[in-house]
Amino acid sequence: MSSVKLKQVYLTANDPGSLARFYEGLGLKVRFADPGKWIQFVSDAAAFCVADPMQSASEQLKDAVLVFDVDNLEAAMERAAALGAQVGAVRDMASHGRAVKVRDPGGNVIQFYQAAG
C-alpha cells in the first residue's frame, strides 16, 4: 500500500449520534455538521467524519486503521469497553511500544497505541 495523506476519513454507523458519544467519551471533540447524518471530529491534524452507512472504511481503504496514541493503554481499553467497544488482546511491538485493536460500537476497527518508555 502506497503512502497517502488523508484529509477526511469516513466511519460508517447505523447511529452516528451513538458513535459520536463513544468518541466523545474517549475524549475527542466532535461537532454535528448535518445533524442525524454525519459528525466531524474537531482536530488540528485532519477532519475525520462519521457518516450514515454508504461504504465501510475497510472497503474503501483495505488496510487502513485509525491509530490513536494514548498515554495509558489499560485506561484507554477500560474506557472503550465501558463505552461499548470490543477490545482485543494487547500486542507488544518489540521496542516500539504496545497496541490493541478495538472495534467501536459502529463496527469500525481502530487501534490504541502506547509508545515504549
Phi and psi restraints in degrees (value plus and minus 20) as a CYANA .aco file:
   2 SER   PHI     -97.0   -57.0
   2 SER   PSI     140.4   180.4
   3 SER   PHI     -94.2   -54.2
   3 SER   PSI     112.4   152.4
   4 VAL   PHI    -155.7  -115.7
   4 VAL   PSI     114.8   154.8
   5 LYS   PHI    -113.7   -73.7
   5 LYS   PSI      99.2   139.2
   6 LEU   PHI    -114.6   -74.6
   6 LEU   PSI     117.9   157.9
   7 LYS   PHI    -115.6   -75.6
   7 LYS   PSI     -56.1   -16.1
   8 GLN   PHI    -159.4  -119.4
   8 GLN   PSI     123.3   163.3
   9 VAL   PHI    -145.8  -105.8
   9 VAL   PSI     107.5   147.5
  10 TYR   PHI    -122.5   -82.5
  10 TYR   PSI     110.6   150.6
  11 LEU   PHI    -131.4   -91.4
  11 LEU   PSI     113.7   153.7
  12 THR   PHI    -103.3   -63.3
  12 THR   PSI     130.8   170.8
  13 ALA   PHI    -181.9  -141.9
  13 ALA   PSI     120.1   160.1
  14 ASN   PHI     -93.2   -53.2
  14 ASN   PSI     -46.6    -6.6
  15 ASP   PHI    -152.8  -112.8
  15 ASP   PSI      66.5   106.5
  16 PRO   PHI     -77.4   -37.4
  16 PRO   PSI     -52.6   -12.6
  17 GLY   PHI     -83.8   -43.8
  17 GLY   PSI     -61.8   -21.8
  18 SER   PHI     -85.2   -45.2
  18 SER   PSI     -61.4   -21.4
  19 LEU   PHI     -87.4   -47.4
  19 LEU   PSI     -55.8   -15.8
  20 ALA   PHI     -81.6   -41.6
  20 ALA   PSI     -62.9   -22.9
  21 ARG   PHI     -82.3   -42.3
  21 ARG   PSI     -57.0   -17.0
  22 PHE   PHI     -80.1   -40.1
  22 PHE   PSI     -71.4   -31.4
  23 TYR   PHI     -89.7   -49.7
  23 TYR   PSI     -53.2   -13.2
  24 GLU   PHI     -83.5   -43.5
  24 GLU   PSI     -58.2   -18.2
  25 GLY   PHI     -83.8   -43.8
  25 GLY   PSI     -45.7    -5.7
  26 LEU   PHI    -102.8   -62.8
  26 LEU   PSI     -24.5    15.5
  27 GLY   PHI      79.4   119.4
  27 GLY   PSI     -11.4    28.6
  28 LEU   PHI    -110.9   -70.9
  28 LEU   PSI     125.4   165.4
  29 LYS   PHI    -110.0   -70.0
  29 LYS   PSI     114.3   154.3
  30 VAL   PHI    -153.3  -113.3
  30 VAL   PSI     140.6   180.6
  31 ARG   PHI    -162.6  -122.6
  31 ARG   PSI     131.2   171.2
  32 PHE   PHI    -108.2   -68.2
  32 PHE   PSI      98.2   138.2
  33 ALA   PHI    -106.1   -66.1
  33 ALA   PSI     -51.3   -11.3
  34 ASP   PHI    -168.1  -128.1
  34 ASP   PSI      69.7   109.7
  35 PRO   PHI     -67.4   -27.4
  35 PRO   PSI     114.4   154.4
  36 GLY   PHI      65.9   105.9
  36 GLY   PSI     -31.5     8.5
  37 LYS   PHI    -133.1   -93.1
  37 LYS   PSI     -71.1   -31.1
  38 TRP   PHI    -178.2  -138.2
  38 TRP   PSI     138.7   178.7
  39 ILE   PHI    -143.3  -103.3
  39 ILE   PSI     142.5   182.5
  40 GLN   PHI    -146.0  -106.0
  40 GLN   PSI     111.0   151.0
  41 PHE   PHI     -91.7   -51.7
  41 PHE   PSI     118.5   158.5
  42 VAL   PHI    -113.8   -73.8
  42 VAL   PSI      91.4   131.4
  43 SER   PHI    -166.9  -126.9
  43 SER   PSI     125.1   165.1
  44 ASP   PHI     -93.8   -53.8
  44 ASP   PSI     -48.0    -8.0
  45 ALA   PHI     -98.5   -58.5
  45 ALA   PSI     -63.5   -23.5
  46 ALA   PHI    -185.5  -145.5
  46 ALA   PSI     145.6   185.6
  47 ALA   PHI    -118.3   -78.3
  47 ALA   PSI      94.4   134.4
  48 PHE   PHI    -122.9   -82.9
  48 PHE   PSI     114.7   154.7
  49 CYS   PHI    -142.1  -102.1
  49 CYS   PSI     125.4   165.4
  50 VAL   PHI    -133.1   -93.1
  50 VAL   PSI     105.8   145.8
  51 ALA   PHI    -146.0  -106.0
  51 ALA   PSI     145.8   185.8
  52 ASP   PHI     -81.2   -41.2
  52 ASP   PSI     137.3   177.3
  53 PRO   PHI     -78.1   -38.1
  53 PRO   PSI     107.0   147.0
  54 MET   PHI    -154.4  -114.4
  54 MET   PSI     -82.3   -42.3
  55 GLN   PHI    -170.6  -130.6
  55 GLN   PSI     112.6   152.6
  56 SER   PHI     -88.0   -48.0
  56 SER   PSI     135.2   175.2
  57 ALA   PHI     -80.6   -40.6
  57 ALA   PSI     -56.5   -16.5
  58 SER   PHI     -86.5   -46.5
  58 SER   PSI     -49.8    -9.8
  59 GLU   PHI     -94.0   -54.0
  59 GLU   PSI     -55.6   -15.6
  60 GLN   PHI     -98.8   -58.8
  60 GLN   PSI     -60.5   -20.5
  61 LEU   PHI    -149.8  -109.8
  61 LEU   PSI      66.5   106.5
  62 LYS   PHI     -68.1   -28.1
  62 LYS   PSI     -62.4   -22.4
  63 ASP   PHI    -128.4   -88.4
  63 ASP   PSI     -11.4    28.6
  64 ALA   PHI    -100.0   -60.0
  64 ALA   PSI     118.6   158.6
  65 VAL   PHI    -159.0  -119.0
  65 VAL   PSI     113.0   153.0
  66 LEU   PHI     -94.2   -54.2
  66 LEU   PSI     109.0   149.0
  67 VAL   PHI    -134.3   -94.3
  67 VAL   PSI     107.4   147.4
  68 PHE   PHI    -132.2   -92.2
  68 PHE   PSI      99.4   139.4
  69 ASP   PHI     -93.3   -53.3
  69 ASP   PSI     112.0   152.0
  70 VAL   PHI    -148.9  -108.9
  70 VAL   PSI     132.1   172.1
  71 ASP   PHI    -101.0   -61.0
  71 ASP   PSI     -53.9   -13.9
  72 ASN   PHI    -150.8  -110.8
  72 ASN   PSI      82.5   122.5
  73 LEU   PHI     -81.9   -41.9
  73 LEU   PSI     -64.2   -24.2
  74 GLU   PHI     -83.1   -43.1
  74 GLU   PSI     -61.5   -21.5
  75 ALA   PHI     -84.9   -44.9
  75 ALA   PSI     -60.8   -20.8
  76 ALA   PHI     -84.4   -44.4
  76 ALA   PSI     -60.1   -20.1
  77 MET   PHI     -84.0   -44.0
  77 MET   PSI     -64.8   -24.8
  78 GLU   PHI     -83.1   -43.1
  78 GLU   PSI     -63.7   -23.7
  79 ARG   PHI     -83.9   -43.9
  79 ARG   PSI     -64.8   -24.8
  80 ALA   PHI     -81.8   -41.8
  80 ALA   PSI     -63.5   -23.5
  81 ALA   PHI     -83.4   -43.4
  81 ALA   PSI     -61.1   -21.1
  82 ALA   PHI     -84.6   -44.6
  82 ALA   PSI     -45.3    -5.3
  83 LEU   PHI    -112.1   -72.1
  83 LEU   PSI     -13.0    27.0
  84 GLY   PHI      80.1   120.1
  84 GLY   PSI      -9.2    30.8
  85 ALA   PHI    -106.0   -66.0
  85 ALA   PSI     134.7   174.7
  86 GLN   PHI    -114.1   -74.1
  86 GLN   PSI     101.5   141.5
  87 VAL   PHI    -127.0   -87.0
  87 VAL   PSI     108.8   148.8
  88 GLY   PHI    -103.6   -63.6
  88 GLY   PSI    -187.3  -147.3
  89 ALA   PHI    -107.2   -67.2
  89 ALA   PSI     126.6   166.6
  90 VAL   PHI     -91.0   -51.0
  90 VAL   PSI     115.6   155.6
  91 ARG   PHI    -132.1   -92.1
  91 ARG   PSI     109.9   149.9
  92 ASP   PHI    -105.7   -65.7
  92 ASP   PSI     112.3   152.3
  93 MET   PHI    -133.3   -93.3
  93 MET   PSI      43.5    83.5
  94 ALA   PHI      30.2    70.2
  94 ALA   PSI    -146.0  -106.0
  95 SER   PHI    -110.3   -70.3
  95 SER   PSI     -16.6    23.4
  96 HIS   PHI    -104.9   -64.9
  96 HIS   PSI     -49.5    -9.5
  97 GLY   PHI     123.2   163.2
  97 GLY   PSI    -179.0  -139.0
  98 ARG   PHI    -149.9  -109.9
  98 ARG   PSI     130.2   170.2
  99 ALA   PHI    -164.0  -124.0
  99 ALA   PSI     136.9   176.9
 100 VAL   PHI    -164.8  -124.8
 100 VAL   PSI     116.3   156.3
 101 LYS   PHI    -107.7   -67.7
 101 LYS   PSI     120.9   160.9
 102 VAL   PHI    -151.2  -111.2
 102 VAL   PSI     116.8   156.8
 103 ARG   PHI    -123.1   -83.1
 103 ARG   PSI      93.9   133.9
 104 ASP   PHI     -89.3   -49.3
 104 ASP   PSI     149.5   189.5
 105 PRO   PHI     -79.4   -39.4
 105 PRO   PSI     -38.8     1.2
 106 GLY   PHI    -107.7   -67.7
 106 GLY   PSI     -23.0    17.0
 107 GLY   PHI      74.0   114.0
 107 GLY   PSI     -20.1    19.9
 108 ASN   PHI     -98.9   -58.9
 108 ASN   PSI     120.3   160.3
 109 VAL   PHI    -113.2   -73.2
 109 VAL   PSI     106.3   146.3
 110 ILE   PHI    -144.9  -104.9
 110 ILE   PSI     154.5   194.5
 111 GLN   PHI    -158.2  -118.2
 111 GLN   PSI     116.1   156.1
 112 PHE   PHI    -117.4   -77.4
 112 PHE   PSI     119.4   159.4
 113 TYR   PHI    -152.9  -112.9
 113 TYR   PSI     112.1   152.1
 114 GLN   PHI    -141.0  -101.0
 114 GLN   PSI      98.4   138.4
 115 ALA   PHI     -85.1   -45.1
 115 ALA   PSI     132.0   172.0
 116 ALA   PHI     -85.8   -45.8
 116 ALA   PSI     125.8   165.8
